[in-house]
Amino acid sequence: MKPFRRFKFAGAAGAVVVALLTGCTLGGAAVGGYAGNKLTHGSTAGTVGGAVAGGIVGYELSK
């Protein structure tokens, strides 16, 4: 299972890079959804909540 940890880290790092490079609502929602999913161990509510929060942050950063 340890080799898969690298993939999780790479996915998270990639999502953060996309959000920082684009600085938009979509990038923020993607990162927030990914983070919410991982932090709540796959909870649908956590994923949606993270995506909403990330989208709001991305929107505010793009102004």
Secondary structure, 3 states (H helix, E strand, C coil): CHHHHHHHHHHHHHHHHHHHHHCCHHHHHHHHHHHHHHHCCCCHHHHHHHHHHHHHHHHHHCC
